[in-house]
Amino acid sequence: MHWKNLPRWMRDTGSVVGAMSVLLILYDLMLAKDPNWVLVPFQIILALIAVGAWSYFSYRSQEKRKLQEQRKAEAAERRAAKKKKLAEEGAKQAAQTRARNVARNQQHQQHRHD
């Protein structure tokens, strides 16, 4: 399996836990007086579970937030388009009304002059 084919949260988990594991082993080799090597694999597995769960839920939350923002943007776009369309229709209707009023006024003026 290729590393790049994995989901991002899984790659990040592997990177973080890998670095933590190297630091844990280096600490046990250099600084610990009596390291318990039996616990190291369990600590690494526990770190994989904890960091993996946190990373998964964090990325899922980010995706939901992005989807909500995208939906809000689309709704705002639709509202703006609807408002523009209504304004155009209002302007068109106002122009028609103005033209009718001008025509009516001209007819009234012609009738008064007769």
N, CA, C and O atoms as a GROMACS GRO file, in nm:
protein
  456
    1MET      N    1   0.084  -0.117   0.000
    1MET     CA    2   0.000   0.000   0.000
    1MET      C    3   0.089   0.124   0.000
    1MET      O    4   0.186   0.133   0.075
    2HIS      N    5   0.054   0.217  -0.085
    2HIS     CA    6   0.132   0.340  -0.093
    2HIS      C    7   0.092   0.436   0.017
    2HIS      O    8  -0.025   0.443   0.054
    3TRP      N    9   0.188   0.508   0.067
    3TRP     CA   10   0.168   0.603   0.176
    3TRP      C   11   0.069   0.713   0.136
    3TRP      O   12  -0.013   0.756   0.216
    4LYS      N   13   0.078   0.758   0.010
    4LYS     CA   14  -0.007   0.869  -0.035
    4LYS      C   15  -0.152   0.827  -0.058
    4LYS      O   16  -0.240   0.912  -0.068
    5ASN      N   17  -0.177   0.696  -0.066
    5ASN     CA   18  -0.315   0.649  -0.087
    5ASN      C   19  -0.394   0.647   0.042
    5ASN      O   20  -0.517   0.635   0.039
    6LEU      N   21  -0.327   0.658   0.156
    6LEU     CA   22  -0.396   0.658   0.285
    6LEU      C   23  -0.463   0.793   0.308
    6LEU      O   24  -0.419   0.896   0.256
    7PRO      N   25  -0.571   0.792   0.387
    7PRO     CA   26  -0.634   0.921   0.422
    7PRO      C   27  -0.535   1.009   0.499
    7PRO      O   28  -0.443   0.959   0.564
    8ARG      N   29  -0.555   1.137   0.490
    8ARG     CA   30  -0.462   1.232   0.552
    8ARG      C   31  -0.451   1.212   0.703
    8ARG      O   32  -0.342   1.220   0.759
    9TRP      N   33  -0.564   1.185   0.770
    9TRP     CA   34  -0.560   1.168   0.915
    9TRP      C   35  -0.475   1.048   0.953
    9TRP      O   36  -0.408   1.049   1.056
   10MET      N   37  -0.477   0.944   0.870
   10MET     CA   38  -0.398   0.824   0.898
   10MET      C   39  -0.248   0.852   0.876
   10MET      O   40  -0.164   0.807   0.953
   11ARG      N   41  -0.217   0.926   0.770
   11ARG     CA   42  -0.077   0.962   0.745
   11ARG      C   43  -0.022   1.048   0.858
   11ARG      O   44   0.090   1.027   0.905
   12ASP      N   45  -0.103   1.145   0.902
   12ASP     CA   46  -0.059   1.232   1.012
   12ASP      C   47  -0.040   1.152   1.141
   12ASP      O   48   0.055   1.175   1.216
   13THR      N   49  -0.130   1.057   1.165
   13THR     CA   50  -0.118   0.972   1.284
   13THR      C   51   0.012   0.892   1.278
   13THR      O   52   0.085   0.883   1.377
   14GLY      N   53   0.040   0.834   1.163
   14GLY     CA   54   0.164   0.757   1.148
   14GLY      C   55   0.287   0.843   1.170
   14GLY      O   56   0.383   0.799   1.234
   15SER      N   57   0.286   0.963   1.118
   15SER     CA   58   0.400   1.052   1.134
   15SER      C   59   0.421   1.091   1.281
   15SER      O   60   0.534   1.086   1.331
   16VAL      N   61   0.314   1.127   1.347
   16VAL     CA   62   0.325   1.171   1.487
   16VAL      C   63   0.367   1.055   1.576
   16VAL      O   64   0.457   1.069   1.658
   17VAL      N   65   0.301   0.942   1.561
   17VAL     CA   66   0.332   0.828   1.646
   17VAL      C   67   0.471   0.773   1.613
   17VAL      O   68   0.542   0.726   1.702
   18GLY      N   69   0.511   0.780   1.488
   18GLY     CA   70   0.646   0.737   1.453
   18GLY      C   71   0.751   0.822   1.524
   18GLY      O   72   0.847   0.770   1.580
   19ALA      N   73   0.732   0.952   1.521
   19ALA     CA   74   0.826   1.042   1.590
   19ALA      C   75   0.823   1.019   1.741
   19ALA      O   76   0.927   1.018   1.806
   20MET      N   77   0.702   1.001   1.796
   20MET     CA   78   0.691   0.976   1.939
   20MET      C   79   0.760   0.845   1.977
   20MET      O   80   0.824   0.836   2.082
   21SER      N   81   0.747   0.743   1.892
   21SER     CA   82   0.808   0.613   1.919
   21SER      C   83   0.960   0.623   1.919
   21SER      O   84   1.027   0.566   2.005
   22VAL      N   85   1.014   0.695   1.822
   22VAL     CA   86   1.159   0.713   1.816
   22VAL      C   87   1.207   0.784   1.943
   22VAL      O   88   1.306   0.744   2.003
   23LEU      N   89   1.138   0.889   1.983
   23LEU     CA   90   1.175   0.960   2.105
   23LEU      C   91   1.163   0.871   2.229
   23LEU      O   92   1.249   0.876   2.318
   24LEU      N   93   1.059   0.790   2.236
   24LEU     CA   94   1.041   0.699   2.349
   24LEU      C   95   1.156   0.598   2.356
   24LEU      O   96   1.209   0.573   2.464
   25ILE      N   97   1.192   0.540   2.243
   25ILE     CA   98   1.300   0.442   2.240
   25ILE      C   99   1.434   0.507   2.275
   25ILE      O  100   1.513   0.452   2.351
   26LEU      N  101   1.458   0.626   2.218
   26LEU     CA  102   1.583   0.697   2.252
   26LEU      C  103   1.588   0.730   2.401
   26LEU      O  104   1.693   0.717   2.463
   27TYR      N  105   1.478   0.772   2.457
   27TYR     CA  106   1.473   0.801   2.600
   27TYR      C  107   1.504   0.675   2.680
   27TYR      O  108   1.584   0.678   2.774
   28ASP      N  109   1.439   0.563   2.644
   28ASP     CA  110   1.463   0.438   2.716
   28ASP      C  111   1.607   0.391   2.703
   28ASP      O  112   1.663   0.336   2.797
   29LEU      N  113   1.668   0.412   2.586
   29LEU     CA  114   1.807   0.369   2.565
   29LEU      C  115   1.906   0.456   2.641
   29LEU      O  116   2.002   0.405   2.698
   30MET      N  117   1.884   0.586   2.641
   30MET     CA  118   1.987   0.677   2.692
   30MET      C  119   1.962   0.725   2.835
   30MET      O  120   2.058   0.739   2.911
   31LEU      N  121   1.839   0.749   2.873
   31LEU     CA  122   1.815   0.814   3.001
   31LEU      C  123   1.751   0.724   3.107
   31LEU      O  124   1.773   0.746   3.227
   32ALA      N  125   1.675   0.626   3.068
   32ALA     CA  126   1.608   0.541   3.166
   32ALA      C  127   1.709   0.446   3.229
   32ALA      O  128   1.792   0.386   3.160
   33LYS      N  129   1.699   0.432   3.361
   33LYS     CA  130   1.794   0.344   3.431
   33LYS      C  131   1.758   0.198   3.412
   33LYS      O  132   1.845   0.114   3.390
   34ASP      N  133   1.631   0.167   3.419
   34ASP     CA  134   1.588   0.028   3.404
   34ASP      C  135   1.462   0.025   3.318
   34ASP      O  136   1.351   0.010   3.370
   35PRO      N  137   1.477   0.040   3.185
   35PRO     CA  138   1.357   0.046   3.098
   35PRO      C  139   1.286  -0.088   3.093
   35PRO      O  140   1.348  -0.194   3.096
   36ASN      N  141   1.156  -0.081   3.084
   36ASN     CA  142   1.074  -0.201   3.070
   36ASN      C  143   1.038  -0.214   2.921
   36ASN      O  144   0.942  -0.153   2.874
   37TRP      N  145   1.114  -0.294   2.848
   37TRP     CA  146   1.099  -0.304   2.702
   37TRP      C  147   0.971  -0.376   2.662
   37TRP      O  148   0.927  -0.367   2.547
   38VAL      N  149   0.911  -0.448   2.755
   38VAL     CA  150   0.786  -0.517   2.724
   38VAL      C  151   0.673  -0.416   2.705
   38VAL      O  152   0.580  -0.440   2.628
   39LEU      N  153   0.681  -0.303   2.776
   39LEU     CA  154   0.576  -0.201   2.767
   39LEU      C  155   0.584  -0.115   2.641
   39LEU      O  156   0.484  -0.054   2.602
   40VAL      N  157   0.700  -0.109   2.578
   40VAL     CA  158   0.718  -0.019   2.464
   40VAL      C  159   0.618  -0.047   2.350
   40VAL      O  160   0.555   0.047   2.302
   41PRO      N  161   0.601  -0.173   2.306
   41PRO     CA  162   0.502  -0.196   2.199
   41PRO      C  163   0.359  -0.157   2.242
   41PRO      O  164   0.283  -0.105   2.161
   42PHE      N  165   0.324  -0.182   2.368
   42PHE     CA  166   0.191  -0.145   2.416
   42PHE      C  167   0.175   0.007   2.418
   42PHE      O  168   0.068   0.058   2.386
   43GLN      N  169   0.280   0.077   2.456
   43GLN     CA  170   0.275   0.223   2.456
   43GLN      C  171   0.257   0.277   2.314
   43GLN      O  172   0.183   0.373   2.291
   44ILE      N  173   0.326   0.215   2.221
   44ILE     CA  174   0.315   0.259   2.081
   44ILE      C  175   0.174   0.231   2.027
   44ILE      O  176   0.116   0.314   1.958
   45ILE      N  177   0.121   0.113   2.059
   45ILE     CA  178  -0.015   0.079   2.013
   45ILE      C  179  -0.117   0.173   2.077
   45ILE      O  180  -0.209   0.219   2.009
   46LEU      N  181  -0.102   0.201   2.205
   46LEU     CA  182  -0.192   0.294   2.272
   46LEU      C  183  -0.182   0.433   2.210
   46LEU      O  184  -0.284   0.501   2.193
   47ALA      N  185  -0.061   0.476   2.176
   47ALA     CA  186  -0.043   0.606   2.111
   47ALA      C  187  -0.110   0.606   1.973
   47ALA      O  188  -0.174   0.705   1.936
   48LEU      N  189  -0.097   0.497   1.899
   48LEU     CA  190  -0.163   0.488   1.768
   48LEU      C  191  -0.315   0.502   1.783
   48LEU      O  192  -0.379   0.572   1.704
   49ILE      N  193  -0.371   0.436   1.882
   49ILE     CA  194  -0.516   0.442   1.901
   49ILE      C  195  -0.559   0.582   1.943
   49ILE      O  196  -0.654   0.638   1.887
   50ALA      N  197  -0.489   0.639   2.041
   50ALA     CA  198  -0.528   0.770   2.093
   50ALA      C  199  -0.511   0.880   1.988
   50ALA      O  200  -0.603   0.957   1.963
   51VAL      N  201  -0.394   0.886   1.926
   51VAL     CA  202  -0.367   0.991   1.826
   51VAL      C  203  -0.453   0.968   1.702
   51VAL      O  204  -0.502   1.064   1.641
   52GLY      N  205  -0.471   0.842   1.664
   52GLY     CA  206  -0.554   0.812   1.547
   52GLY      C  207  -0.698   0.855   1.567
   52GLY      O  208  -0.758   0.914   1.478
   53ALA      N  209  -0.755   0.826   1.686
   53ALA     CA  210  -0.893   0.866   1.714
   53ALA      C  211  -0.906   1.018   1.714
   53ALA      O  212  -0.998   1.073   1.654
   54TRP      N  213  -0.812   1.086   1.780
   54TRP     CA  214  -0.817   1.232   1.784
   54TRP      C  215  -0.806   1.290   1.643
   54TRP      O  216  -0.882   1.380   1.605
   55SER      N  217  -0.712   1.238   1.566
   55SER     CA  218  -0.689   1.288   1.430
   55SER      C  219  -0.811   1.264   1.342
   55SER      O  220  -0.852   1.352   1.267
   56TYR      N  221  -0.868   1.145   1.350
   56TYR     CA  222  -0.985   1.111   1.269
   56TYR      C  223  -1.101   1.205   1.299
   56TYR      O  224  -1.160   1.262   1.207
   57PHE      N  225  -1.133   1.222   1.427
   57PHE     CA  226  -1.246   1.308   1.462
   57PHE      C  227  -1.217   1.454   1.432
   57PHE      O  228  -1.308   1.530   1.399
   58SER      N  229  -1.093   1.494   1.443
   58SER     CA  230  -1.055   1.632   1.410
   58SER      C  231  -1.074   1.659   1.261
   58SER      O  232  -1.132   1.761   1.224
   59TYR      N  233  -1.027   1.569   1.176
   59TYR     CA  234  -1.042   1.588   1.031
   59TYR      C  235  -1.188   1.578   0.990
   59TYR      O  236  -1.232   1.650   0.900
   60ARG      N  237  -1.264   1.489   1.054
   60ARG     CA  238  -1.406   1.477   1.022
   60ARG      C  239  -1.479   1.607   1.058
   60ARG      O  240  -1.565   1.654   0.984
   61SER      N  241  -1.444   1.663   1.172
   61SER     CA  242  -1.504   1.790   1.214
   61SER      C  243  -1.469   1.902   1.116
   61SER      O  244  -1.554   1.984   1.083
   62GLN      N  245  -1.345   1.905   1.071
   62GLN     CA  246  -1.304   2.008   0.974
   62GLN      C  247  -1.380   1.993   0.843
   62GLN      O  248  -1.421   2.092   0.784
   63GLU      N  249  -1.399   1.870   0.799
   63GLU     CA  250  -1.473   1.847   0.674
   63GLU      C  251  -1.619   1.893   0.688
   63GLU      O  252  -1.675   1.952   0.596
   64LYS      N  253  -1.680   1.865   0.804
   64LYS     CA  254  -1.817   1.909   0.826
   64LYS      C  255  -1.825   2.062   0.825
   64LYS      O  256  -1.918   2.120   0.769
   65ARG      N  257  -1.728   2.125   0.888
   65ARG     CA  258  -1.726   2.272   0.893
   65ARG      C  259  -1.710   2.329   0.753
   65ARG      O  260  -1.777   2.426   0.717
   66LYS      N  261  -1.622   2.270   0.673
   66LYS     CA  262  -1.602   2.318   0.535
   66LYS      C  263  -1.730   2.301   0.454
   66LYS      O  264  -1.766   2.389   0.376
   67LEU      N  265  -1.798   2.188   0.473
   67LEU     CA  266  -1.923   2.163   0.400
   67LEU      C  267  -2.030   2.265   0.440
   67LEU      O  268  -2.103   2.314   0.354
   68GLN      N  269  -2.039   2.296   0.570
   68GLN     CA  270  -2.136   2.397   0.615
   68GLN      C  271  -2.104   2.533   0.556
   68GLN      O  272  -2.194   2.604   0.511
   69GLU      N  273  -1.975   2.570   0.555
   69GLU     CA  274  -1.937   2.700   0.497
   69GLU      C  275  -1.968   2.704   0.349
   69GLU      O  276  -2.012   2.807   0.297
   70GLN      N  277  -1.945   2.592   0.280
   70GLN     CA  278  -1.974   2.587   0.136
   70GLN      C  279  -2.125   2.603   0.113
   70GLN      O  280  -2.167   2.674   0.022
   71ARG      N  281  -2.205   2.535   0.195
   71ARG     CA  282  -2.350   2.547   0.181
   71ARG      C  283  -2.398   2.689   0.209
   71ARG      O  284  -2.486   2.740   0.141
   72LYS      N  285  -2.338   2.752   0.312
   72LYS     CA  286  -2.374   2.890   0.343
   72LYS      C  287  -2.339   2.982   0.227
   72LYS      O  288  -2.417   3.071   0.192
   73ALA      N  289  -2.223   2.961   0.167
   73ALA     CA  290  -2.181   3.044   0.054
   73ALA      C  291  -2.275   3.025  -0.065
   73ALA      O  292  -2.312   3.122  -0.132
   74GLU      N  293  -2.315   2.900  -0.091
   74GLU     CA  294  -2.407   2.873  -0.202
   74GLU      C  295  -2.543   2.937  -0.175
   74GLU      O  296  -2.604   2.993  -0.266
   75ALA      N  297  -2.590   2.929  -0.051
   75ALA     CA  298  -2.718   2.990  -0.017
   75ALA      C  299  -2.710   3.142  -0.032
   75ALA      O  300  -2.804   3.204  -0.083
   76ALA      N  301  -2.601   3.202   0.010
   76ALA     CA  302  -2.584   3.347  -0.005
   76ALA      C  303  -2.580   3.384  -0.152
   76ALA      O  304  -2.634   3.487  -0.192
   77GLU      N  305  -2.516   3.301  -0.233
   77GLU     CA  306  -2.511   3.326  -0.378
   77GLU      C  307  -2.652   3.321  -0.438
   77GLU      O  308  -2.690   3.406  -0.518
   78ARG      N  309  -2.729   3.219  -0.397
   78ARG     CA  310  -2.866   3.208  -0.448
   78ARG      C  311  -2.950   3.328  -0.405
   78ARG      O  312  -3.028   3.382  -0.485
   79ARG      N  313  -2.936   3.370  -0.279
   79ARG     CA  314  -3.010   3.487  -0.232
   79ARG      C  315  -2.971   3.612  -0.310
   79ARG      O  316  -3.058   3.692  -0.346
   80ALA      N  317  -2.842   3.629  -0.337
   80ALA     CA  318  -2.796   3.747  -0.411
   80ALA      C  319  -2.850   3.743  -0.554
   80ALA      O  320  -2.892   3.846  -0.608
   81ALA      N  321  -2.850   3.624  -0.616
   81ALA     CA  322  -2.902   3.613  -0.752
   81ALA      C  323  -3.053   3.642  -0.754
   81ALA      O  324  -3.103   3.708  -0.846
   82LYS      N  325  -3.124   3.592  -0.652
   82LYS     CA  326  -3.269   3.616  -0.645
   82LYS      C  327  -3.296   3.765  -0.624
   82LYS      O  328  -3.387   3.821  -0.686
   83LYS      N  329  -3.219   3.827  -0.538
   83LYS     CA  330  -3.235   3.971  -0.512
   83LYS      C  331  -3.208   4.052  -0.638
   83LYS      O  332  -3.278   4.148  -0.668
   84LYS      N  333  -3.104   4.012  -0.710
   84LYS     CA  334  -3.070   4.083  -0.835
   84LYS      C  335  -3.182   4.066  -0.936
   84LYS      O  336  -3.221   4.161  -1.005
   85LYS      N  337  -3.235   3.944  -0.946
   85LYS     CA  338  -3.342   3.917  -1.041
   85LYS      C  339  -3.466   3.999  -1.005
   85LYS      O  340  -3.530   4.057  -1.093
   86LEU      N  341  -3.499   4.004  -0.876
   86LEU     CA  342  -3.614   4.084  -0.833
   86LEU      C  343  -3.592   4.232  -0.862
   86LEU      O  344  -3.685   4.302  -0.904
   87ALA      N  345  -3.470   4.279  -0.840
   87ALA     CA  346  -3.440   4.420  -0.868
   87ALA      C  347  -3.455   4.449  -1.017
   87ALA      O  348  -3.509   4.552  -1.056
   88GLU      N  349  -3.407   4.357  -1.101
   88GLU     CA  350  -3.419   4.374  -1.246
   88GLU      C  351  -3.565   4.375  -1.289
   88GLU      O  352  -3.607   4.456  -1.371
   89GLU      N  353  -3.644   4.282  -1.230
   89GLU     CA  354  -3.786   4.277  -1.263
   89GLU      C  355  -3.856   4.404  -1.216
   89GLU      O  356  -3.943   4.458  -1.285
   90GLY      N  357  -3.818   4.451  -1.097
   90GLY     CA  358  -3.877   4.576  -1.046
   90GLY      C  359  -3.842   4.694  -1.134
   90GLY      O  360  -3.928   4.778  -1.162
   91ALA      N  361  -3.717   4.701  -1.180
   91ALA     CA  362  -3.677   4.810  -1.269
   91ALA      C  363  -3.751   4.802  -1.401
   91ALA      O  364  -3.790   4.904  -1.457
   92LYS      N  365  -3.770   4.681  -1.451
   92LYS     CA  366  -3.841   4.662  -1.577
   92LYS      C  367  -3.987   4.706  -1.564
   92LYS      O  368  -4.042   4.774  -1.650
   93GLN      N  369  -4.046   4.664  -1.453
   93GLN     CA  370  -4.185   4.702  -1.430
   93GLN      C  371  -4.199   4.852  -1.409
   93GLN      O  372  -4.295   4.914  -1.455
   94ALA      N  373  -4.103   4.911  -1.339
   94ALA     CA  374  -4.105   5.057  -1.318
   94ALA      C  375  -4.092   5.129  -1.451
   94ALA      O  376  -4.158   5.231  -1.472
   95ALA      N  377  -4.008   5.078  -1.540
   95ALA     CA  378  -3.993   5.141  -1.672
   95ALA      C  379  -4.123   5.131  -1.752
   95ALA      O  380  -4.161   5.227  -1.819
   96GLN      N  381  -4.191   5.016  -1.744
   96GLN     CA  382  -4.319   5.000  -1.814
   96GLN      C  383  -4.423   5.096  -1.757
   96GLN      O  384  -4.497   5.160  -1.832
   97THR      N  385  -4.428   5.104  -1.625
   97THR     CA  386  -4.524   5.196  -1.561
   97THR      C  387  -4.495   5.340  -1.600
   97THR      O  388  -4.586   5.417  -1.629
   98ARG      N  389  -4.367   5.374  -1.600
   98ARG     CA  390  -4.328   5.510  -1.639
   98ARG      C  391  -4.368   5.538  -1.783
   98ARG      O  392  -4.418   5.646  -1.814
   99ALA      N  393  -4.348   5.442  -1.871
   99ALA     CA  394  -4.384   5.460  -2.012
   99ALA      C  395  -4.536   5.476  -2.026
   99ALA      O  396  -4.583   5.560  -2.104
  100ARG      N  397  -4.614   5.396  -1.951
  100ARG     CA  398  -4.760   5.409  -1.956
  100ARG      C  399  -4.804   5.546  -1.904
  100ARG      O  400  -4.893   5.609  -1.961
  101ASN      N  401  -4.741   5.591  -1.797
  101ASN     CA  402  -4.778   5.721  -1.741
  101ASN      C  403  -4.744   5.834  -1.837
  101ASN      O  404  -4.822   5.928  -1.852
  102VAL      N  405  -4.631   5.825  -1.901
  102VAL     CA  406  -4.592   5.928  -1.998
  102VAL      C  407  -4.692   5.929  -2.114
  102VAL      O  408  -4.736   6.035  -2.157
  103ALA      N  409  -4.726   5.810  -2.163
  103ALA     CA  410  -4.823   5.802  -2.274
  103ALA      C  411  -4.958   5.859  -2.231
  103ALA      O  412  -5.021   5.933  -2.306
  104ARG      N  413  -5.003   5.823  -2.109
  104ARG     CA  414  -5.132   5.874  -2.059
  104ARG      C  415  -5.128   6.026  -2.044
  104ARG      O  416  -5.223   6.095  -2.082
  105ASN      N  417  -5.019   6.076  -1.990
  105ASN     CA  418  -5.007   6.222  -1.973
  105ASN      C  419  -5.007   6.293  -2.107
  105ASN      O  420  -5.065   6.401  -2.120
  106GLN      N  421  -4.942   6.235  -2.205
  106GLN     CA  422  -4.942   6.297  -2.338
  106GLN      C  423  -5.082   6.298  -2.398
  106GLN      O  424  -5.122   6.396  -2.462
  107GLN      N  425  -5.156   6.190  -2.377
  107GLN     CA  426  -5.293   6.185  -2.429
  107GLN      C  427  -5.380   6.290  -2.361
  107GLN      O  428  -5.461   6.356  -2.426
  108HIS      N  429  -5.363   6.304  -2.228
  108HIS     CA  430  -5.442   6.405  -2.156
  108HIS      C  431  -5.408   6.545  -2.203
  108HIS      O  432  -5.496   6.630  -2.216
  109GLN      N  433  -5.280   6.570  -2.228
  109GLN     CA  434  -5.240   6.702  -2.274
  109GLN      C  435  -5.296   6.730  -2.412
  109GLN      O  436  -5.334   6.843  -2.441
  110GLN      N  437  -5.301   6.629  -2.498
  110GLN     CA  438  -5.357   6.647  -2.632
  110GLN      C  439  -5.506   6.675  -2.625
  110GLN      O  440  -5.557   6.757  -2.701
  111HIS      N  441  -5.577   6.607  -2.534
  111HIS     CA  442  -5.722   6.628  -2.520
  111HIS      C  443  -5.754   6.768  -2.469
  111HIS      O  444  -5.855   6.826  -2.508
  112ARG      N  445  -5.670   6.823  -2.382
  112ARG     CA  446  -5.694   6.957  -2.329
  112ARG      C  447  -5.672   7.064  -2.437
  112ARG      O  448  -5.738   7.168  -2.436
  113HIS      N  449  -5.580   7.038  -2.528
  113HIS     CA  450  -5.552   7.136  -2.630
  113HIS      C  451  -5.658   7.137  -2.740
  113HIS      O  452  -5.667   7.234  -2.816
  114ASP      N  453  -5.737   7.034  -2.751
  114ASP     CA  454  -5.836   7.025  -2.858
  114ASP      C  455  -5.955   7.109  -2.837
  114ASP      O  456  -6.046   7.110  -2.920
   0.00000   0.00000   0.00000
